[in-house]
Amino acid sequence: MTNPTILVATWAEGLFAVSGDGNTREIANRPVRGLAPDGLGGALAIVDGHSLRRRGPGGAWATVATSEIELSCCMAVGDAVYVGTDDARMLRLSREEGALDPIDGFDNVAGRETWFAGSAIVNGQRLGPPLGVRSVAANSNGSVLFANVHVGGIPRSTDGGKTWQPTIDIHSDVHEVRAHPADPDMVAAASDRGLCISRDAGATWAIEKEGLHAPHCYAVAFSGGDILVSASTGPFAAEGRVYRRPTGPDGSITAVEGGLPAWTNGKTDTACIATKGSTVALVDSAGTLYLSTDFGRAWSRSRITLPHPSSVLIC
């Protein structure tokens, strides 16, 4: 079996391509975040906060577009790329035009005036992210778009981003939203109140926390017939845990085992669980990378430690 290539972006040290026990630094000494498939067999990433770049299937990186606005996350949907920003805006890139244009409808979401930054004062210093779009997703047929605002809930669009409607209570404090790869009605989110599940394409949500050691969830992903979600006691916790829950209506949240440690070294943060087919990769706050090739049932630990990871993607 061919080893998958795992891309791990970091907050300051660039981007690494990991295969087996080896790794190559493809982008050096720069902040990289927002890894996402490009829909063409490659990957997208945000470099230096202002550059949207694409990795071709062969591993070469090229700049797609730049922006004066601080970019935070991205996704490809059909012929368009949607990009979230650190000031809670949404931009759209047309592959033909090569320019990032503001999505005016996102500025008019009902209740936008109640959104607020998810940072906190710790020992007299403000820590944490600004008010911004933390993650984006689209359902499996591309008919519904989701933008996770921190802190502002999960606005969704059913008309290609022209207009957006609020969904979940903003005080749920959502950290990541993911859509099921095959079921267009199934969406999951990791929030400060637990695991959020929607079975009507994000129109309504149910929140579950029974089975979690703490309700503060950060990363979420679909793997086979399960939802994977990470939890910790807070953003600066020394350890975290990863859980699974069946995607069906019936089922409970249980801890992931099979070689994954009961407690990760720090939390597994937003965008730090990736899935592709039966392969799952996750990286904790300390940069420890774990890999599974059977939907997260059995795990191996990489010998490689990656500094301050921001996101992970399986190529």
GIDA-V579187 format. One record per residue. PSI is psi in degrees with one decimal (NA if undefined). NEAR is the number of other ideal C-beta (glycine too) atoms within 8 Angstrom. D_LAST is the distance of its C-alpha to the last C-alpha in Angstrom with 2 decimals. Layout:
{{PSI & NEAR & D_LAST} {PSI & NEAR & D_LAST}}
This chain:
{{132.0 & 3 & 14.70} {133.5 & 3 & 11.84} {132.7 & 6 & 10.29} {154.8 & 12 & 6.61} {124.4 & 9 & 5.37} {121.4 & 15 & 6.19} {129.1 & 17 & 7.23} {115.2 & 13 & 10.78} {149.1 & 14 & 13.15} {160.5 & 16 & 16.84} {-17.8 & 9 & 20.06} {-19.3 & 8 & 21.73} {11.5 & 10 & 20.14} {-150.8 & 11 & 17.27} {136.9 & 12 & 13.55} {139.9 & 13 & 12.27} {116.4 & 12 & 9.37} {128.9 & 14 & 10.16} {120.6 & 9 & 10.23} {-130.1 & 5 & 13.24} {12.2 & 5 & 16.08} {160.5 & 6 & 15.28} {151.9 & 9 & 13.80} {132.3 & 6 & 14.09} {108.2 & 9 & 15.23} {-28.0 & 11 & 13.90} {126.8 & 10 & 16.11} {138.7 & 6 & 19.29} {38.5 & 5 & 21.83} {151.3 & 9 & 20.97} {130.4 & 10 & 20.12} {136.1 & 15 & 16.60} {176.4 & 13 & 15.77} {32.2 & 14 & 14.49} {137.4 & 14 & 10.71} {150.1 & 12 & 9.80} {146.7 & 8 & 8.05} {-0.4 & 12 & 10.50} {1.1 & 6 & 11.31} {16.6 & 6 & 11.23} {2.1 & 5 & 7.85} {-153.1 & 11 & 7.22} {157.3 & 12 & 7.67} {151.5 & 18 & 11.11} {156.4 & 19 & 12.97} {123.4 & 15 & 16.66} {134.7 & 10 & 18.29} {15.6 & 6 & 21.91} {-15.9 & 9 & 22.38} {-2.0 & 9 & 23.37} {123.9 & 11 & 20.73} {119.1 & 17 & 17.94} {155.6 & 12 & 15.48} {135.8 & 11 & 12.74} {119.8 & 14 & 10.18} {165.2 & 10 & 10.49} {-25.6 & 6 & 8.44} {-6.4 & 4 & 10.60} {-1.0 & 8 & 9.93} {138.1 & 6 & 13.18} {142.2 & 11 & 13.93} {145.7 & 7 & 16.76} {128.8 & 8 & 18.81} {-43.1 & 10 & 18.98} {158.9 & 10 & 21.82} {160.5 & 7 & 23.82} {146.5 & 11 & 26.06} {-20.9 & 3 & 29.02} {142.9 & 10 & 27.97} {118.9 & 9 & 25.78} {151.5 & 17 & 22.39} {-34.1 & 12 & 20.65} {165.9 & 15 & 17.76} {163.5 & 15 & 16.33} {148.8 & 11 & 14.93} {131.8 & 12 & 14.88} {107.4 & 10 & 17.39} {-127.1 & 6 & 18.54} {3.8 & 5 & 19.86} {155.6 & 11 & 20.10} {127.3 & 14 & 18.26} {135.4 & 16 & 19.99} {127.3 & 16 & 20.31} {157.7 & 16 & 22.21} {164.1 & 15 & 24.53} {-6.7 & 12 & 26.21} {27.8 & 9 & 29.51} {46.0 & 11 & 28.49} {165.6 & 12 & 28.09} {136.2 & 15 & 25.70} {157.9 & 15 & 24.93} {132.4 & 12 & 23.69} {123.8 & 16 & 22.26} {128.3 & 10 & 23.25} {-32.9 & 8 & 21.07} {-40.8 & 5 & 24.45} {-31.2 & 7 & 26.32} {24.7 & 8 & 23.85} {146.3 & 7 & 25.67} {117.7 & 10 & 25.06} {140.9 & 9 & 27.95} {144.1 & 7 & 29.24} {100.0 & 13 & 29.25} {-33.3 & 6 & 32.89} {-26.9 & 10 & 32.81} {-24.7 & 12 & 30.70} {-8.5 & 9 & 33.56} {21.1 & 9 & 35.91} {132.3 & 11 & 34.36} {131.4 & 6 & 37.29} {4.3 & 10 & 37.76} {-31.6 & 10 & 35.78} {-12.9 & 4 & 38.79} {-6.5 & 7 & 38.25} {151.5 & 11 & 34.75} {158.3 & 7 & 34.78} {143.7 & 9 & 32.75} {22.0 & 10 & 31.36} {171.6 & 9 & 32.61} {157.6 & 7 & 35.52} {118.6 & 7 & 38.30} {118.1 & 8 & 38.06} {41.5 & 3 & 40.94} {3.5 & 4 & 41.87} {135.7 & 6 & 38.44} {122.2 & 7 & 36.11} {152.5 & 8 & 32.69} {171.3 & 8 & 29.65} {160.1 & 9 & 27.85} {175.1 & 7 & 29.84} {117.4 & 12 & 30.27} {172.4 & 14 & 27.04} {114.3 & 16 & 24.22} {-33.2 & 14 & 21.97} {158.3 & 14 & 19.30} {155.5 & 16 & 18.94} {160.8 & 12 & 17.92} {143.9 & 11 & 18.92} {173.7 & 15 & 20.00} {-26.1 & 9 & 18.53} {6.3 & 5 & 20.85} {11.3 & 8 & 20.74} {-17.0 & 7 & 24.43} {130.8 & 13 & 24.39} {147.1 & 12 & 22.88} {137.5 & 15 & 23.00} {115.1 & 16 & 23.46} {111.3 & 15 & 23.94} {133.8 & 16 & 26.68} {98.2 & 14 & 27.65} {116.6 & 13 & 30.42} {19.7 & 14 & 31.02} {-151.8 & 13 & 29.60} {81.6 & 15 & 27.19} {146.0 & 14 & 28.59} {155.8 & 14 & 27.33} {136.4 & 14 & 27.87} {13.0 & 6 & 28.65} {39.8 & 6 & 29.49} {22.3 & 6 & 26.44} {0.6 & 12 & 27.16} {-44.9 & 7 & 30.80} {154.9 & 7 & 32.21} {145.1 & 13 & 31.00} {141.2 & 10 & 32.65} {151.6 & 11 & 32.60} {-89.4 & 12 & 31.69} {151.9 & 12 & 31.58} {129.5 & 5 & 34.21} {-26.4 & 13 & 33.08} {-2.3 & 5 & 34.54} {-18.8 & 14 & 31.90} {67.5 & 11 & 29.98} {137.5 & 18 & 26.47} {-21.6 & 16 & 23.57} {144.6 & 14 & 20.57} {138.1 & 15 & 20.34} {143.7 & 12 & 17.76} {147.5 & 13 & 18.39} {140.1 & 14 & 18.07} {-13.9 & 5 & 15.54} {-32.0 & 4 & 18.53} {110.8 & 7 & 21.78} {-13.5 & 11 & 22.74} {-10.0 & 10 & 25.38} {125.3 & 12 & 23.47} {146.4 & 15 & 22.39} {153.2 & 15 & 22.26} {148.2 & 18 & 22.90} {123.5 & 15 & 23.51} {171.7 & 14 & 26.91} {-10.7 & 9 & 29.70} {-3.7 & 9 & 31.62} {-163.1 & 10 & 29.13} {123.1 & 18 & 26.54} {133.1 & 16 & 27.07} {132.7 & 12 & 26.61} {137.8 & 16 & 27.41} {13.3 & 6 & 28.09} {44.2 & 7 & 29.35} {36.8 & 11 & 26.45} {2.4 & 12 & 27.43} {-40.3 & 7 & 31.14} {157.6 & 6 & 32.21} {147.3 & 12 & 30.78} {141.4 & 7 & 31.80} {128.9 & 11 & 31.22} {138.4 & 11 & 31.17} {-10.4 & 10 & 31.72} {129.7 & 6 & 33.66} {-19.2 & 9 & 31.98} {144.0 & 13 & 30.36} {-20.7 & 5 & 32.06} {149.5 & 9 & 31.84} {-9.6 & 9 & 30.99} {102.6 & 11 & 28.91} {146.5 & 15 & 25.32} {-47.1 & 15 & 22.46} {147.1 & 17 & 18.96} {146.6 & 15 & 18.37} {157.0 & 11 & 15.77} {135.4 & 13 & 16.24} {106.4 & 11 & 15.55} {-124.8 & 7 & 17.39} {16.9 & 6 & 20.97} {159.5 & 12 & 20.76} {131.4 & 14 & 20.26} {138.3 & 18 & 19.20} {142.2 & 15 & 21.00} {150.9 & 20 & 21.95} {153.3 & 15 & 25.55} {174.3 & 14 & 27.89} {-8.6 & 6 & 31.48} {175.0 & 7 & 30.61} {-24.0 & 7 & 28.43} {22.4 & 5 & 29.89} {146.7 & 12 & 30.08} {-14.9 & 4 & 29.87} {161.0 & 10 & 27.91} {177.2 & 15 & 25.92} {150.7 & 14 & 25.01} {137.6 & 15 & 22.31} {162.7 & 15 & 23.64} {152.3 & 14 & 22.93} {132.2 & 14 & 24.90} {147.6 & 9 & 25.01} {-20.1 & 11 & 24.21} {165.6 & 6 & 27.65} {-35.1 & 4 & 30.76} {139.7 & 4 & 32.11} {166.1 & 7 & 30.55} {163.2 & 6 & 30.53} {125.6 & 12 & 28.35} {155.7 & 8 & 28.04} {142.2 & 8 & 26.49} {134.9 & 12 & 23.38} {-139.8 & 6 & 24.49} {32.1 & 9 & 23.50} {-16.7 & 8 & 22.92} {133.3 & 11 & 21.72} {151.3 & 4 & 24.69} {-35.5 & 5 & 27.09} {124.5 & 7 & 26.76} {162.6 & 16 & 23.87} {94.2 & 9 & 24.90} {176.8 & 11 & 25.28} {161.4 & 14 & 23.54} {110.1 & 14 & 19.89} {175.2 & 12 & 19.82} {134.1 & 11 & 18.54} {11.4 & 14 & 14.77} {14.1 & 16 & 14.40} {126.5 & 15 & 13.38} {145.5 & 13 & 9.97} {149.0 & 12 & 9.68} {112.0 & 7 & 7.96} {-128.8 & 4 & 10.75} {-1.0 & 7 & 12.64} {136.9 & 11 & 10.22} {135.6 & 15 & 11.22} {138.5 & 15 & 10.87} {149.8 & 15 & 13.71} {132.6 & 13 & 15.50} {179.0 & 14 & 19.19} {-24.8 & 11 & 21.39} {-3.5 & 8 & 22.34} {14.9 & 12 & 18.85} {125.4 & 11 & 18.71} {130.7 & 16 & 15.30} {145.1 & 14 & 15.43} {139.2 & 12 & 13.22} {142.3 & 15 & 14.20} {12.3 & 9 & 13.40} {49.8 & 7 & 16.28} {25.1 & 10 & 15.77} {19.8 & 14 & 17.05} {-39.3 & 6 & 20.23} {141.4 & 8 & 19.93} {150.2 & 11 & 18.30} {151.8 & 8 & 18.09} {130.0 & 8 & 18.39} {149.6 & 10 & 16.74} {-10.5 & 4 & 19.47} {135.0 & 9 & 17.84} {130.1 & 7 & 19.13} {131.3 & 14 & 17.58} {125.9 & 8 & 20.21} {63.7 & 9 & 20.51} {145.7 & 15 & 16.96} {-28.2 & 13 & 16.59} {162.0 & 14 & 13.19} {147.2 & 17 & 9.91} {140.2 & 12 & 6.42} {125.8 & 12 & 3.81} {NA & 11 & 0.00}}
